[in-house]
Amino acid sequence: MAASVDVLIAGGGPVGSVLAASLAGSGLDVALVDPGEPPAGRLRPIALSHGSRLVLEGVGAFAGLVATPIETIHVSQAGGFGRTVMRREELALPALGYVVDLAALAAHLAARAADLRIAGSVLRWQGGEDEARATIRGADGDELWTAKLLVLADGAGHVGAGTSQRDYGQVAISAEVRTEAAPRGVAWERFTPQGPLALLPFADHYALVWTVAAGAADRLAGCDEPSFLAALGAAFGGRLGRFLAAGPRASYPLALRFRRDPVAAPRVLAVGNAAQTLHPVAGQGLNLGLRDAAELARVIRATPRGALGTREFAARAAATRSADRLATIGATDALVRVFSNANPALALARGIGLAALDLAPPARRFFARRMIFGARALP
């Protein structure tokens, strides 16, 4: 016998949890498949935009979250002129964003959808005109579940036809670091020839996300602390004085991977990293995924139960996300390719662009709002 629900969500990370929590009280039968594995212990700093704060507040999940506010973002390039500074006051916001640890965020959000969770993992799934089917492996073996709508929210594991990929040849190194100076609430994005270097305010110090060429990653991730701090200081510059200490380092390869159509099969939709995995530049990946979840929940709630998961429903749900998805994917990819090189002509163009943005408050606000709220620049 197959268990049957209206909406089956595969993946209990932040995006899946927000979607499930957004559907609580909707009158629909919703199940969230989550293996319940404890999060990895390594630091994975994530910058949530103010727009994501609004999404989390919508499901009662921002209060109690340990988060460090970003009030100012300073953007510059190494070895060239030009810089721009974005401040919360310009947008009349309490903060431009908030820095959290991904594992802590996932654990915090898990509690919001605890009543909808079933322990297990989706082994395989199949779309269909009348229902979607998923085989779920739990502690007692495999079970077949059916749903009017299956939502893939379990990361980048599901790829196939219609998926575009780009290997950037880069690796991100993350760690907690301490500097001589640490201005309150200021985030730093420094573009280097190998990739962006971000210092995010994290409690009373910084969370580092340093993009380097793949060939340099092993050496930097494994060298002794003084050598690492010296290399970091040379890449970032002296704005914060000396780098004094670094915690344990973690690294992960960077690539762009996205479904050209988030409708993976009849009655099957992909959201978050199952729909697109982005480079961490400008911190857009998780924020885009949370917007996916919030918008899909809105469309589901506005759809009669009998029409849920139909081709018309899927087309409408995909259309609501198309502009934001494509604009954010394109902007992120362009930033990586334009700013991660030592081409003198591009360095000059970058400097002119950063300086022009700094001298034109309306353009700066326009850009900031789209990074915070998505392509529509609406809360």
Secondary structure, DSSP 8 states (H G I E B T S, - for coil): --EEEEEEEE--SHHHHHHHHHHTTSSS-EEEEE------SS--EEEEEHHHHHHHHHTT-STT---EEE-EEEEEETTS--EEEEEHHHHT-S-SEEEEEHHHHHHHHHGGGGGGEEE-EEEEEE--SS-EEEEEEETTEEEEEEEEEEEE-SGGG---TTEEEEEEEEEEEEEEEEES---TTEEEEEEETTEEEEEEEETTEEEEEEEEEHHHHHHHHHS-HHHHHHHHHHHH-STT--EEEE---EEEEEEEEEESSSEEETTEEE-GGGTEE--SGGG-HHHHHHHHHHHHHHHHHTS-GGGTTSHHHHHHHHHHHHHHHHHHHHHHHHHHHHHSS--HHHHHHHHHHHHHHHH-HHHHHHHHHHHHH-TT---
